[in-house]
Amino acid sequence: DAYNSLERGNTQVFTLSVLLSSLLIYNSPGVPKREDLNKMTFIAKLANSIRSKTDRNLNGNEVKQIAPGFFWLLRDALLKPTDRSGQPCHFRDFLLEKVLSKDDNDVWGGVDTIRFKVAHILQYFFTDFDAEMIPPPSTSSEVMENIEDPKYKDKISPDFIQQVEYVRTKIFEKCKPKRGYTAGSLVNGIYLAGMLQMYVDALNS
C-alpha cells in the first residue's frame, strides 16, 4: 500500500512498480478468496493508468511486453492447496483455478466488476504469473511476539525456515533484466533513469 493508503496513491505506486520492475512481488496475508479481488482496485486500473503515465498510447500487447513477472507471495498461509477435482496442486494452479477463474456456481456480475477486471489483468498482462506460500514462523503467540529475540531462534518452525529459503532462491532465479517496449529489447541503466524521471513527472502532474 501507499503511505497514505488512499486508492489513488495505491494505484500510482502499483503502476510505477509495474513500469520499472522486472519482477513484482505481491505480498498478502493468508489465502485469498474471490471476494478479496474486490479490494484490489489498483490492479483493475492498471492498463488505463499505464497509458496515462507514459507518452505512448500502449495497446494490450505492448503492456504485456513491458509487464514484469508477477509473484504472489502468500504469507502465514496454512492451506494445503487442491484443484477443482480435490487433488493436491501448486499454489499457482490453486489461484488460477479457484480464485482467478469463474466456476459454474459463482456469479461475477459482469465484465465491469472489479474482481473480473483484476482476474483478467493478472492472467492476461502478467504472462509470467507464479505464486508460493510461507507458513507462519510459529503457532505460539509468545514466539511471534519475540520473533527477533535470539533466545527464540530454535523455536521457529523448521517448515517456515525451509520454505523461506526455497522462496528466496526461486525469487532470485526469476529476476531478469527489465524488458523494453519493443520485443527483444532490454532496459539499461540510462534507459531506466530516463523512464523513472518521465513516470515520476507524470505521476506528479
Secondary structure, DSSP 8 states (H G I E B T S, - for coil): --TT--HHHHHHHHHHHHHH-SEEEEEEES---GGGGGG-HHHHTHHHHHHHHSSS---HHHHHHH--EEEEEEET-----B-TTS-B--HHHHIIIIISS--TT-----TTSHHHHHHHHHHHT-SSEEEEEE--S-S-HHHHHTTTSGGGGGGS-HHHHHHHHHHHHHHHHH----B-SSTT-B--HHHHHHHHHHHHHHHH-
